[in-house]
Amino acid sequence: MCTAAASADTQGWVQTGSSSVDSLSGGEGLATRDDGSLLYRGLGTIPLDLRVQGWNHVGDPDISRGYVFDAYQGPDDATSKMFAVTTPAGTRYTYVHPLDTGEKLNNSFATVSADSQWMVSGEWGDQDSLQLFPAPLLNPATPATGGTLPQAGRITLDHPVRDIQGCDFVTDTQLICSSDDAGTDLWPDQRPLLQVDLPHAPDGTPVTAHVTDLGPLPQKSACTGTFETEGVDYDTRSGTLRAQVVPPSVCKVATTVYEYRRAGS
């Protein structure tokens, strides 16, 4: 159930409400379907056949042209990560990316560019770049029925980031990302929303992007302890930005989804 909320301390965005979702089925990420409804992902939504194959974590998803993009990772000794794409007709194809030298196994999110040709993902920990792939299935450079997915390049960041849980394109050259960084050594805010501005729309070539701290995500709960930032989604039709925060302790059974709109819109 949505509740009214006051403006949040986020640059350029006004908090307009909040809701909650079951963490087991929706605490890892979310995306807006073409009809405006929300698709959620959580540990409880991992298909049994993928879990049996060792894909035991799903990240923040995205939807482009009705195709659902999911980011999966395996155990701590994994040598690859996987992206699953589900067509509007419900057929699922899997694309495995063997880890490049120095690449971490984490697969926190997938977000697809405005032209549906490129997919951005990210690793865990301290990072100075995001990963860029041809969008599986939608980019003709990828296999038509699943297969191996190499990186196209890197999006170098002009400021380091930490523990990015989700990103989503809000324009063809701008992403909003949610960070689970609890420190203040990289940015002045704990668990900030970050804005990543690209010099041009993704085209498969390496670029350098500018990162801006928009302010902290809320950490409000009846329980005390450590919060965790999760997925982020931008609905281009309604102009609504959503970001997830998992509360601490026993309250973590329900994830809070905060809603924002651009200031002045």
N, C-alpha and C positions, 0 to 999 in steps of 0.2 A: 504494500500500500504506500502510495507516494505522500510525502509530507512537505509542507512549505518550508523553505529555509532562507536565511539571510544571505547576502552576498558573501562569497568566500574571498580570501586574500590571494586571488590568482589573477595575474596581470592579463587584462583584456577579456576575462571570462567572469560571468556572474553565476553563482550557484542558485539554481532555481528549485531544487527539490532533492529527495532521496527516496530510495526504496530498498528492499532486501530480497535476497535470493538464497536458497539452500546452498550451502557451501559445497556439499558433496557433488551436486549436479550442476553447480554454476559458479563456483568460487575461483576458477582459473582464468576466465575470460568471457567475452561477449562480443556479438556482432549483430548488426541490424539487417534483417531480411528485406527483400524488395517490397513486401507489404507493410513494412514499418514495425513488425513484431521483432522480438529479440531472441537470438540464439545464444544459449549459454553453454559453457564447457566447464567440466569439473572432473575429478578423478573417477566419479561414478559414471561418466559418459563415455569412457574409453571402450570401444567395441571388444568383445571377448577375443576375437581372432587376433586383433592387434596386441592385446595384452599377453596372449599366449606367445606371440613372437618376441616379446620382451619390451615392447613400447609401453612403458609404465607411467609416463607423464605426458599430459597434453597441455599446451600453452594457450595463449590468447589467439582466437581465430579471426578470420576476416571473410567477408562475402563480396564477390565481384561478379556481376552479370549473372547472379543466381548460383554461382559455383562457390562452395564452401571450402576454405583453405584452413587446414589444421596443422599445427606444429607439434611433432612428437619427439620425445627423447627416450633413451633406454637406460640401462644400469650404468654405474659409475665407471665400468671398464669398457663402455661402448666405443666403437671406432667409427660410428656413423650416426647421423640423425635423419629423421624422416618427415616428409610433408605429405599429407593425405589430401586429395582433392575429391570432393563429392559433387557430381553434376546435378543440375536441376531435376533430372530424372531419377536420381538416387543411386547412380553407379559410382563406386569409389575406386580411385586409382592411387597408388602409393609411389612416391618418388624418394629414393634414398640418396642422401648426400654423404659420401665418405669424407671424414674430417680431413681438412688440409693441415699442413704442418703448423703447429702452434694453435690450432683452432680448438676451442672448448666444446665439450659434448652437449652443453646446454642448448635448448631450443625453446626460448621463452615465448615467441610470438611469430605470427605471420601477418603481414599487411600488404595489400596489392595496390599498385599505382593506379591513378585515375584512368589511364588508358588500358588497364587490365593486362599489360605486357610484362611487368616487372614486379617482383616480390621482395620485400625487405624483411629481414629477420635479425635476431641479435643473440649474443651470448651473455653469460652471467659474470658477475664480478666487475672489476674496474676495466673499462673498455674505452678505446679512442676511435672506434669505428662501428658501423653497422654492416651487415652482410647484404649483398644484392644478388638476386638470382633471376633468371628468366622465369616468369610465372608458369608453374606447371600446368600443362594442358592448354592454357589460353595462349601462350607464346608458341608459335610454330617451331621454334628451335628446340622444344622439349619433346620427348617421346609421347606419342598419342595415347598410349595405354599404360603409362607408368614406366619407371626405370630409374636410371642413375641421373642425378641432378648436380652438375658442377656449379660453382660460384661464377657469376659474371664479373664481379669486382667488389670493391669495398667503398662504402661511404665514410670517408675520414671525417672525424668530428674535430672542430677547433677547440673543444674543451672536453676533458674526460668526463665520462658518466659512470654510474655504478648501479648494478642490479636493476637493469631495465626489464620490466615485466610485460610491457605491451606498448605498441605504437600503432597509430592509425593515421592515414593521410586525411588531412582536412582540406587541402587544395592539391593541385598537381605538383607543387614544389614545397609543401609544408606538412610536417608530421607533428602530432602531439604524442608524447611518450610518458608513461607512468614509471616512476623510479621508486624502488624499495630501499633506497639509501637512507639509513638511519643516522648517518653522520652529518657533520656540517663542514668538513674539510674541503669538499669539492664545491658545494653550493651552500648558501646561507640557510636554506630551508631543509628540514627533514622530510623525506618521502615527497619530493616535489613532482609537479607536472613540468615537463620539459618540452620546449618547442625546438624543432630541428628544421632549419630553412636550407633548402637545396639551391644551388645556383641556377639549375634548370631541371625540367622534368626528367626522371630517370630514363636513360637510353642504353644502359648496359656498360657505360664507361665509368671509371673511377672518378669521384668528385669529392670536394671538401665542403662540408656543411657547417653552418653556424648554429650553435646551441644556446638557448636562453632559458633561464629559470623563471617559470611563471608564478611560482609560489607553492606552498605546501598543500598536500591533500589533507582533508580533515582526519583527525584521530580522536573520535568521540565514541564512547561506549560506557555502559554501566559496569563493564569489567575493566580491570587494570592489568597492564602488562604490555607485551610487544604486539604492535599492529603489523599487518603485512599488506602492502600495495599489490594489486593484481592487474587485471586487464583494463584496456581503455578502448572506447569506440566512438566514432563520430558518424552521425546520421546526416548525410548530405542533404536529404530531402527536408528534414525538420530543422536542421542546424543545431541539433542537440549533441553535446559531448557528454559521455558517461565514463566514469572511472570507478574502479572497485577497490574497496579496502576491507580486509578481513580483520575483525576485532580480536582481542586477545582472550585467553583462558576459555571458559566454557561458552562464551559468547561467539566463538569462532564458528559455531554451527550455522550461523547466518551471515552472509557477506553483504555489506552495505554498498549500494550503487548510488553514487552522487551524480547529479545531473547539472549541466552548465549550458549557458548560451553566451554567445559573444556579447560583450558590453555594448549597449546601444542598439541591439538588434531586437 
